[in-house]
Amino acid sequence: LISVLNNHSIVSAAFFGHEHVVTYTHINDSRISTITHPFEEFVSGGAGAGIYDTNVSRVAYCIGKSGATCPKLYGYMSVDLSGSGFNVSY
């Protein structure tokens, strides 16, 4: 996946699910040393199944972020596109 993302610098965000967490992280070479251009990573996998513990040192935001783990809360994302920009709301 890293190789594909590095070959397509047009990618500004990636959206994932099925991880049973609700998080946002800015991915750059400080998080993954082999990344050649930064992008935003969004995970919205809390659609009714059990929510996993989230290590807050690995993400920039998670629903209900506090302390060493995020509370196990459910939520959804709304993505609004405008030209080449986007706005994501949880």
Helices and strands as residue ranges (DSSP letters): H 2-6, E 13-16, E 22-27, E 39-44, G 56-58, E 61-62, E 78-82, E 85-89
